[in-house]
Amino acid sequence: MDKRTFLKTAGLLTLSGLVSSNAGLANTLLSNAPTLPQSTPETTAAGSFTLPALGFATDALEPHFDKATMELHHGKHHAAYIKNLNEAVSGTPFEGLSIEDILKKVTAKDAKIRNNGGGHYNHSLFWQSLAPATGQMPTGKLLAAINAKFGSMEQFKEAFNTAAKGVFGSGWVWLLTNNKGDMWIQTTPNQDNPLMKRLVKRTGKPLLMLDVWEHAYYLKYQNKRADYIDAFWKVINWQEIAKRM
């Protein structure tokens, strides 16, 4: 073995030893890393969309939303939408745009961008709309607006639940508002949302939304969508919803 080969081999062995001896430390650091704050569904500087953090542990919504479903819903389904969205916008006029601008421009011809862009945006807002059960309820201007539009909180819940149960197949139900202060409930199929002005009858600003795709509840609730809808009211982050007003 010549000198050059000897030094190269010795360096590799040393590096291998360092990696092995510090593996435990690395794992400890990763396991103790702080939870990232919730983030909005925006594009990065490079035009690549990334999976936003939940902002809470996957078991934090138990027993209403189970850990297994949250891991699958966030870590698999949402992640797949992001992967497909990045592929779909690459090399197109949509590349580099924010997700909001993409959704405002998307048409029925842009099927992959429509489905996966909607999936990314909808889920990002949905995660931010959830919080561990605290018994909180809407207050202040938000509650006043709900009462003014629907008569009472109970009447609003009934109307929202009816809309959610009535979505045929997969889709979303939304509480929306606009610059005029109007408030209404609206449903969209699949991953469509109220930002898609070329695809929906009425656009609006999302306040509250519920995913009624089966993947959101089937592990725990099977075909009992109504039970899943009832559980949703126990984990709503009303402080976040009020901020959207």
Long-range contacts (C-beta under 8 A, 24 or more apart in sequence): 38-127, 38-128, 39-124, 40-124, 40-128, 41-99, 41-120, 41-121, 41-124, 41-125, 42-98, 42-99, 43-96, 43-97, 43-98, 43-99, 47-89, 47-95, 47-96, 47-97, 48-86, 49-82, 49-85, 49-86, 49-99, 49-120, 50-82, 51-75, 51-78, 51-79, 51-82, 52-124, 52-127, 54-127, 55-127, 55-128, 56-130, 56-131, 56-132, 60-132, 61-130, 61-132, 61-133, 61-235, 64-133, 64-231, 64-232, 64-234, 64-235, 65-130, 65-220, 65-231, 65-235, 66-219, 66-220, 68-219, 68-220, 69-216, 69-217, 69-218, 69-219, 69-220, 72-215, 72-219, 73-123, 73-211, 73-215, 73-216, 74-123, 74-127, 77-119, 77-123, 77-215, 78-119, 78-120, 78-123, 78-124, 81-115, 81-116, 81-119, 81-120, 81-123, 81-191, 82-116, 82-120, 84-112, 84-115, 84-116, 85-113, 85-116, 85-117, 85-119, 85-120, 87-112, 88-112, 88-113, 88-116, 88-117, 89-113, 89-117, 99-124, 100-195, 103-193, 103-195, 103-196, 104-195, 104-196, 104-197, 104-198, 105-198, 106-196, 106-198, 106-199, 107-198, 107-199, 108-198, 108-199, 114-191, 114-192, 114-196, 114-199, 115-190, 115-191, 116-191, 117-191, 118-190, 118-191, 118-192, 118-193, 118-196, 119-191, 121-193, 121-195, 122-172, 122-191, 122-193, 122-209, 122-211, 123-211, 125-206, 125-209, 126-209, 126-210, 126-211, 128-237, 128-240, 129-208, 129-209, 129-236, 129-237, 129-240, 129-241, 130-235, 130-236, 130-237, 131-235, 131-236, 131-237, 131-239, 131-240, 132-235, 133-234, 133-235, 136-236, 136-238, 136-239, 137-238, 138-238, 138-241, 138-242, 139-238, 139-242, 140-242, 141-242, 141-245, 142-207, 142-238, 142-241, 142-242, 142-245, 145-177, 145-181, 145-183, 145-245, 146-183, 148-183, 149-183, 149-184, 157-233, 159-185, 160-185, 160-208, 160-210, 161-226, 161-229, 161-230, 163-187, 164-210, 164-212, 164-225, 164-229, 165-225, 165-226, 165-229, 167-212, 170-212, 170-213, 170-214, 171-212, 171-213, 172-209, 172-210, 172-211, 172-212, 173-209, 173-210, 173-212, 174-204, 174-206, 174-207, 174-208, 174-209, 175-206, 175-207, 175-208, 175-209, 175-241, 176-204, 176-205, 176-206, 176-207, 177-204, 177-205, 177-207, 177-245, 178-203, 178-204, 178-205, 183-207, 205-244, 206-244, 207-241, 207-244, 207-245, 208-236, 208-241
